[in-house]
Amino acid sequence: MTIFKSPHDDIEIPAISITERLFQGLDLAPDRVAVTDGPSGRQITAAALKEQIQRLAGGLTKRGFGRGAVVALMAPNIPEYVTVFHGVAWAGGTVTTINPTYTAHEVRKQLLDSGARLLVVAEAFVDTARKAAEGSSVESIAVIGTAADEIPLTDLMGERLTDQAPVDLERDVVVLPYSSGTTGMPKGVMLSHRNLVANVEQCQTVFAPAPGETTIAFLPFFHIYGMTVLMNQYLCGGASLVTMPRFDLEQFLTLTETHKVECLYIVPPVALALAKHPAVEAHDLGSVTRIMCGAAPLGGELGDQCATRIGAVMTQGYGMTELSPVSHVTPLEAPRAGASGLTVANCESRVVDPETLEDRPPGEEGELWVRGPNVMLGYLGNDAATAETITDDGWLKTGDLCVIDEDGYMFVRERVKELIKFKGFQVAPAELEAELCGHDGIADAAVLGRPDEEAGEVPVGFVVLAKGADLSAEDVRAHLDGRLSSYKQLHEVHFVEEIPKSASGKILRRVLKDRLG
C-alpha cells in the first residue's frame, strides 16, 4: 500500500463542540465587529453574536428542539445565518442547510429525507418554504425578518443557555448538508462536531487568518466550502466576515477595496472575472496578498493570469462535502501552478487504480482516496452508499482521478464520478434524469456536463421521446423549469433514438460525450 502522508505535523484536535470552538474565537476580542452585512453595512460584535447564539439555543431547548432534533436553515449569507447555525448546534441539535434558490419541489425532498421539524427561512423565501413544508415533517416555520402568520426568529429567543447541551462529539450529527457523493441522487452527509472542529484546525494550519483579519463571504454558507472555510474557520480564528447574499462582481470589488481584504476565497468563474473583466481596473485591490480557489479545478494558466493581475499569490485547495470539506491545500510559501495541494495535517492520501484497486506510485494516475478525522460519518439512511464510499479501514473514495507527484502535490485529472460542476455547484445527472423521465412524453434520458470556460461545465440533456410524443427542446426545458434550481437547467437538449447503455444497464456517458465532440 502506497500512502502519501501529510507533510504537515499532526495537530491536536480539541475535544469540544464546533460552537465551543467558535466561542474561543469570539472571546478573543468581544468588542470587535465579527460579521458585517455587506449590502447594508449592518454590523454585529463578537459579544453580541455569542449572546444571540446562546439565547436562541435557550429558546430552542425550551421548545423541545434539543439533541436529535433537525432544524432546516434556508437563507443566503446574512449575519443571522451564524446565529441560527450555532444556536441549533449549541442546543445539541442538527442543522440541515438548504440552498435558498431551490424550488419548493427540491426543498420538500430535503425536508422529507432529513426529518426536519423546524424550518428557519429568510423573509424573501417564505412562499417557497410554505409550499415545501406541505406534507413534510415540519411543524413550524420561523422567519428571519417578518411574514404574516409565521413566527419571527426573534420570538424563538429565550434565556441564555450558557453551557453546550450534552452531545456525543464523535457520533452526533451537527450538520446535514446534501451532496450527490460520487454518483446518484443528493444524500444527507452526516458530519459530527469532531469532523467540523478537525477541519477548522486543519484549515487554520494552512490558511491561518490573523485575528481581526477580514474577508468577503459570498461563497454560500449552506455549501460546505463557505460553511467551514469562511463562516467557521474565520470566526473560530478571531477573524471577521463581510457577508454577501449573492455574488455581484462590482459589489465584491467594492467591499474588497473598502475593507482592505488580504485574502480572497473564490471559485473558478470568479478567477476568470478577476483575470479578465475590465471592472477590476477601477478598484484598488492592493491589500490582497493571497487568493484561494476551490470547489472545482482551476487551470494553471488562468490561475497565473489572475494572480499576476491582482498582484497576489494564487493557491488552490481540494475537498468535498464528505471531507468536511478540505483535504488538500497548496501552501502559500510553495505554490505550484495547477496543483490542488498537499495533504492537510492529520490526513493521508492514496492513489488507487479504480479497476484493479492497486495503489499507484508517485506520478501515476488513479482515484484519490483520503483518510482522516474529517471523513464523514456516512450518508443519512443509506448504508449501501456509505459502504460504497468508505472502506472498512476508513478510506473515503473521492471519485476523482488524480496524480500525486514526488513532492506530494496532488493534481486532479478527471472525475470518475458523474457529477457536473456548474460554477462550483454540484449537479447530479441522476436527479435531472429522474425529473426528465417523469414526463409522459419522455421514454428515456441522460444528462452530462459539457466543458464551458465561464461555468466550468454546463448540463446537457439527451432525450428519447415516447412513442407518439411531439416535444421541442423548449418543452423539455419548461418541464424542468420550476422543478429544479436555475443552475440545474439544461443548456442544450439533443433528441436521440436511444441512450447508449452497457449490458448492466449503465449509461455510457463517454459515448454521448463523443457525440458532443
C-alpha positions in Angstrom: 0.0 0.0 0.0 1.4 3.4 -1.0 0.3 6.1 1.5 1.1 9.7 0.9 1.5 11.2 4.3 0.8 14.9 5.0 4.0 17.0 5.1 2.5 18.9 8.0 3.0 17.8 11.6 -0.1 16.3 13.2 -2.1 18.8 15.3 -4.2 18.4 18.4 -7.9 18.3 17.7 -9.6 19.7 20.9 -12.4 17.6 22.3 -15.0 20.3 22.2 -18.1 21.1 20.1 -17.9 23.3 17.0 -19.7 26.1 18.8 -17.4 25.9 21.8 -14.6 26.3 19.3 -16.4 29.3 17.7 -16.7 30.9 21.1 -13.0 30.6 21.7 -12.5 32.9 18.6 -15.3 35.3 19.6 -13.9 35.7 23.1 -10.5 36.9 21.8 -11.9 40.4 21.3 -15.6 40.6 22.3 -16.0 44.2 21.2 -14.7 43.8 17.7 -17.1 43.5 14.7 -17.4 39.8 13.9 -19.9 40.0 11.0 -20.9 42.8 8.7 -23.8 42.6 6.2 -22.1 43.8 3.0 -25.0 45.4 1.2 -26.4 47.4 4.2 -23.3 47.8 6.4 -25.1 46.4 9.4 -22.7 45.0 12.0 -22.7 42.6 14.9 -19.9 42.4 17.5 -18.4 39.2 18.7 -20.0 39.5 22.1 -23.5 40.3 20.7 -23.2 37.3 18.3 -22.3 35.0 21.2 -25.3 36.2 23.2 -27.7 35.7 20.3 -26.4 32.2 19.7 -26.9 31.3 23.4 -30.3 33.0 23.6 -31.5 31.1 20.5 -30.2 27.9 21.9 -32.1 28.6 25.2 -35.3 29.2 23.3 -34.9 26.1 21.1 -34.3 24.0 24.2 -37.5 25.3 25.8 -39.5 24.4 22.7 -38.0 20.9 22.6 -35.6 21.3 19.7 -32.6 19.8 21.5 -30.4 16.8 20.9 -31.5 14.8 17.9 -33.9 17.5 16.6 -33.3 18.5 13.0 -33.7 22.2 12.1 -33.7 23.2 8.4 -32.0 26.5 7.6 -32.8 28.2 4.3 -31.2 31.5 3.9 -28.5 33.4 2.0 -25.3 34.7 3.6 -26.5 37.2 6.3 -25.3 37.7 9.9 -28.3 35.7 11.2 -27.1 32.6 9.4 -24.3 32.2 12.0 -26.8 32.7 14.9 -29.2 30.0 13.7 -26.5 27.5 12.7 -24.7 27.7 16.0 -27.8 28.2 18.1 -29.1 24.8 16.9 -25.6 23.3 17.5 -25.3 24.8 21.0 -28.8 23.3 21.8 -27.5 19.9 20.7 -29.5 19.7 17.5 -28.7 19.1 13.9 -28.8 21.7 11.1 -29.7 20.7 7.6 -28.6 23.5 5.3 -30.8 24.2 2.2 -30.0 26.3 -0.9 -32.4 29.2 -0.7 -32.7 29.3 -4.5 -34.2 25.8 -4.5 -37.7 25.3 -5.8 -40.4 24.0 -3.4 -40.1 20.6 -5.0 -36.4 20.4 -4.2 -36.8 21.8 -0.7 -39.6 19.3 0.1 -37.3 16.4 -0.9 -34.7 17.5 1.6 -37.2 18.2 4.4 -38.7 14.7 4.0 -35.3 13.0 3.9 -33.8 14.9 6.8 -36.9 14.7 9.0 -36.7 18.4 9.9 -39.3 19.6 12.4 -38.5 23.4 12.2 -37.7 25.4 9.1 -35.9 28.7 9.5 -36.1 30.8 6.4 -35.1 34.3 5.2 -38.1 36.6 4.6 -37.6 36.6 0.8 -38.1 32.8 0.6 -41.2 32.4 2.8 -43.6 31.5 -0.1 -41.3 28.7 -1.3 -40.9 27.5 2.3 -44.6 27.3 2.9 -45.2 25.2 -0.3 -42.3 23.0 0.5 -43.4 22.3 4.1 -46.7 20.9 3.0 -46.8 17.2 3.6 -43.4 17.2 5.3 -42.4 16.7 9.0 -42.0 20.5 9.5 -44.1 21.6 12.5 -43.5 25.3 12.2 -41.7 27.9 10.1 -39.6 30.7 11.7 -38.7 33.8 9.6 -35.6 35.8 9.7 -37.5 39.1 9.4 -41.3 39.2 9.3 -44.0 37.4 7.4 -47.7 37.2 8.1 -48.8 34.1 10.1 -45.2 32.9 10.7 -43.0 33.0 13.8 -40.3 35.7 13.7 -36.9 34.4 14.6 -36.7 36.9 17.4 -39.7 35.1 19.1 -37.6 31.9 19.4 -35.1 33.7 21.6 -35.1 32.7 25.2 -32.8 32.9 28.3 -29.2 32.3 27.5 -28.0 28.7 27.5 -24.6 29.2 29.0 -23.2 25.6 28.5 -23.1 23.4 25.5 -26.0 21.0 25.6 -24.7 17.4 26.1 -23.6 15.8 22.8 -21.5 12.9 21.6 -18.7 14.8 19.8 -17.8 11.7 17.7 -21.2 10.3 16.7 -23.9 13.1 17.0 -24.7 14.8 13.7 -24.3 18.5 14.0 -24.8 19.4 10.3 -26.5 17.6 7.5 -25.6 19.2 4.1 -26.7 17.4 1.0 -24.3 16.0 -1.7 -24.6 13.6 -4.5 -21.3 11.9 -3.5 -19.6 10.1 -6.3 -22.8 9.4 -8.1 -26.6 9.3 -7.8 -29.2 11.4 -6.1 -28.4 14.0 -3.4 -27.8 12.4 0.0 -27.6 13.8 3.6 -23.9 13.9 4.6 -23.6 13.3 8.3 -20.9 15.4 9.9 -20.1 15.4 13.6 -18.8 18.1 15.9 -15.4 16.4 15.7 -15.5 16.4 11.9 -16.1 20.2 11.8 -13.6 21.0 14.6 -11.0 18.8 13.0 -11.3 20.5 9.6 -11.3 24.0 11.2 -8.0 23.1 12.8 -6.7 21.6 9.6 -7.6 24.8 7.7 -6.0 27.0 10.4 -2.6 25.4 9.7 -2.6 26.4 6.1 -4.9 29.4 5.7 -4.2 31.0 9.1 -6.3 34.1 9.0 -5.0 36.5 11.6 -7.2 37.7 14.5 -9.0 40.8 13.2 -8.5 40.0 9.6 -11.5 40.4 7.3 -12.6 38.6 4.2 -15.6 38.7 1.9 -18.0 35.8 2.3 -20.0 35.4 -0.9 -19.4 31.6 -1.0 -22.7 30.3 0.4 -22.8 29.1 4.0 -25.2 26.4 3.0 -22.4 24.9 0.9 -19.6 23.2 2.9 -16.9 25.4 1.4 -18.4 28.6 2.7 -19.6 26.9 5.9 -16.2 25.6 7.1 -13.5 27.6 5.3 -15.3 31.0 5.8 -18.0 31.0 8.5 -16.4 28.6 10.9 -12.7 29.0 10.2 -12.7 32.8 10.2 -14.8 33.3 13.3 -13.1 30.5 15.2 -9.8 32.2 14.5 -10.9 35.6 15.8 -11.2 37.0 12.2 -14.2 38.8 10.7 -16.6 38.3 7.8 -18.4 40.6 5.4 -21.4 38.7 4.0 -22.9 38.9 0.5 -26.3 37.3 -0.1 -25.4 36.7 -3.7 -22.3 37.3 -5.9 -22.1 40.6 -7.7 -18.7 41.5 -9.2 -19.0 45.2 -8.7 -20.1 44.9 -5.1 -17.5 42.2 -4.4 -14.7 44.5 -5.7 -16.0 47.5 -3.8 -16.2 45.6 -0.5 -12.8 44.1 -1.0 -11.4 47.6 -1.5 -13.4 49.2 1.4 -12.5 46.5 3.9 -8.8 46.2 2.9 -9.2 42.4 2.4 -6.0 40.4 2.4 -7.2 37.0 1.3 -10.0 36.2 -1.2 -11.7 32.9 -1.2 -13.2 32.2 -4.7 -14.3 29.7 -7.3 -13.0 29.4 -10.9 -15.7 31.6 -12.5 -14.7 34.4 -10.2 -11.0 33.8 -11.0 -11.9 34.3 -14.7 -13.6 37.6 -13.9 -10.6 38.8 -11.8 -8.3 37.9 -14.6 -10.2 39.4 -17.5 -13.1 41.7 -16.5 -12.5 45.4 -17.1 -14.3 46.4 -13.9 -11.3 45.2 -11.9 -9.2 48.1 -13.1 -11.5 50.6 -11.4 -10.7 49.3 -7.9 -7.7 49.4 -5.7 -7.1 45.8 -4.7 -3.6 46.4 -3.4 -4.5 45.0 0.0 -5.0 41.5 -1.5 -1.9 39.3 -1.0 -3.3 35.8 -1.5 -6.2 34.2 -3.3 -7.6 30.7 -2.5 -9.6 29.0 -5.2 -11.6 25.8 -4.6 -14.9 23.9 -5.4 -13.6 22.9 -8.9 -10.2 22.6 -10.6 -8.6 25.8 -11.9 -6.3 25.7 -14.8 -2.7 26.7 -14.1 -2.6 29.3 -16.9 -5.8 31.1 -15.7 -4.6 31.0 -12.1 -1.4 32.6 -13.1 -3.3 35.3 -15.1 -5.5 36.1 -12.1 -2.5 36.2 -9.7 -0.5 38.5 -11.9 -3.3 40.9 -12.5 -4.2 41.2 -8.8 -0.6 41.0 -7.6 -1.3 38.2 -5.2 -0.2 34.6 -4.6 -2.8 32.2 -6.1 -3.3 28.8 -4.4 -5.8 26.0 -4.8 -7.5 23.6 -2.4 -9.4 20.4 -2.8 -12.2 19.0 -0.9 -15.7 17.6 -0.9 -18.7 17.7 1.4 -17.9 14.2 2.7 -14.5 15.5 3.9 -15.9 18.5 5.9 -14.5 19.6 3.2 -10.8 20.3 2.9 -8.2 17.5 2.4 -5.6 19.3 0.2 -4.2 22.8 0.1 -1.4 24.3 -1.9 0.9 26.2 0.6 1.4 29.9 0.1 5.1 29.6 0.6 5.4 27.0 -2.2 2.7 27.4 -4.8 2.6 25.2 -7.8 0.6 26.0 -10.9 -2.4 23.8 -11.4 -1.8 21.8 -8.2 -4.8 21.2 -5.9 -2.4 21.0 -3.0 -0.7 18.9 -0.4 -2.5 16.6 2.0 -3.5 18.6 5.1 -2.4 17.7 8.7 -3.7 14.5 10.3 -4.8 13.2 6.8 -3.4 10.5 4.5 -3.9 10.1 0.8 -3.7 7.1 -1.6 -4.0 6.9 -5.4 -5.8 3.7 -6.4 -6.5 2.1 -9.7 -10.3 2.1 -9.8 -10.3 -1.2 -11.8 -7.7 -3.3 -10.0 -7.8 -1.4 -6.6 -4.0 -1.5 -6.7 -2.1 1.5 -5.3 -0.3 3.7 -7.9 3.1 5.2 -7.2 4.0 8.9 -7.5 3.4 10.3 -11.0 0.8 7.7 -11.9 -2.9 8.3 -12.2 -5.6 6.7 -10.1 -8.6 7.5 -7.9 -7.9 9.7 -4.9 -8.7 8.1 -1.5 -8.4 10.1 1.7 -8.4 9.1 5.4 -8.5 11.4 8.4 -10.7 12.8 11.2 -12.6 15.0 8.8 -14.1 12.0 6.9 -17.9 12.0 7.3 -19.9 9.5 9.5 -21.8 8.4 6.4 -24.9 9.1 4.4 -28.2 9.5 6.2 -30.3 6.4 5.9 -28.2 5.0 3.1 -25.9 2.3 4.3 -25.3 1.0 0.8 -24.0 4.3 -0.5 -21.9 4.7 2.7 -20.3 1.3 2.2 -19.6 2.1 -1.4 -17.8 5.3 -0.4 -15.9 4.5 2.8 -13.8 1.3 3.2 -13.8 -0.8 6.3 -10.5 0.8 7.3 -11.7 4.3 6.9 -10.6 5.4 3.4 -13.0 7.7 1.6 -13.2 7.1 -2.2 -13.4 10.6 -3.7 -14.4 9.6 -7.2 -11.7 11.9 -8.7 -8.8 10.8 -10.8 -5.6 12.4 -9.8 -1.8 12.2 -9.8 0.4 12.9 -6.8 3.9 13.8 -7.7 7.2 13.0 -5.9 6.8 16.2 -3.7 3.3 15.2 -2.6 1.4 17.7 -4.7 -1.9 16.4 -5.9 -3.3 17.3 -9.4 -6.9 16.5 -10.3 -7.1 14.9 -13.8 -10.7 13.9 -14.3 -13.8 12.8 -12.4 -14.6 9.1 -12.2 -17.9 10.3 -10.7 -20.7 11.6 -12.8 -21.2 14.9 -11.1 -21.4 18.1 -13.1 -19.7 21.1 -11.5 -21.5 24.3 -12.6 -19.8 27.4 -11.1 -18.8 25.3 -8.1 -22.2 23.8 -7.5 -22.9 20.1 -7.8 -25.4 19.0 -10.5 -26.3 15.3 -10.2 -27.2 13.8 -13.6 -29.3 11.2 -11.9 -31.6 13.9 -10.4 -32.2 15.6 -13.8 -32.7 12.2 -15.5 -35.3 11.3 -12.9 -37.2 14.5 -13.5 -37.0 14.2 -17.3 -38.2 10.6 -17.3 -41.1 11.6 -15.1 -42.6 13.4 -18.2 -45.1 11.3 -20.0 -43.6 12.3 -23.3 -40.1 11.2 -22.5 -39.1 7.5 -22.7 -35.5 7.8 -21.6 -32.9 10.5 -20.9 -29.3 11.0 -20.0 -27.5 14.1 -18.8 -23.8 15.0 -18.8 -21.6 18.0 -18.5 -20.1 19.9 -21.4 -17.0 22.0 -20.7 -17.6 25.7 -20.5 -15.0 28.4 -20.0 -17.1 30.5 -17.6 -19.1 27.9 -15.7 -16.7 25.0 -15.8 -19.4 22.7 -17.0 -23.0 23.1 -18.2 -25.7 20.4 -18.1 -26.6 18.9 -21.5 -29.5 16.5 -22.0 -30.1 13.6 -24.4 -33.7 12.7 -24.7 -35.6 9.8 -26.2 -39.2 10.7 -26.9 -42.0 8.4 -26.0 -43.9 6.9 -29.0 -46.3 9.5 -30.4 -44.8 12.3 -28.4 -44.1 15.7 -30.0 -41.9 17.7 -27.8 -39.5 20.5 -28.6 -36.3 21.4 -26.7 -38.3 24.3 -25.2 -40.9 21.9 -23.9 -38.2 19.8 -22.3 -36.7 22.8 -20.6 -40.1 24.1 -19.5 -40.7 20.7 -17.7 -37.6 21.3 -15.5 -38.2 25.0 -15.0 -39.9 25.5 -11.7 -39.0 22.0 -10.5 -35.2 22.4 -10.3 -33.0 25.3 -9.5 -31.6 27.6 -12.2 -28.1 26.1 -12.1 -29.6 22.6 -12.8 -31.3 23.7 -16.0 -30.3 22.1 -19.3 -28.2 24.4 -21.6 -28.7 22.0 -24.6 -31.3 19.3 -25.5 -30.4 16.6 -28.0 -33.1 14.2 -29.2 -31.7 10.7 -29.9 -33.2 7.3 -30.8 -31.8 5.6 -27.8 -29.5 6.2 -24.8 -26.3 4.0 -25.1 -26.0 1.6 -22.2 -23.8 -1.2 -21.0 -25.0 -4.8 -20.6 -25.8 -4.0 -16.9 -27.9 -1.0 -17.9 -25.4 1.7 -17.0 -25.5 4.8 -19.2 -22.4 5.0 -21.4 -21.7 8.7 -20.9 -18.4 8.6 -22.8 -20.2 7.6 -25.9 -22.5 10.6 -25.5 -19.5 12.9 -24.8 -18.0 11.7 -28.1 -21.2 12.8 -29.9 -20.7 16.3 -28.4 -17.2 16.3 -29.9 
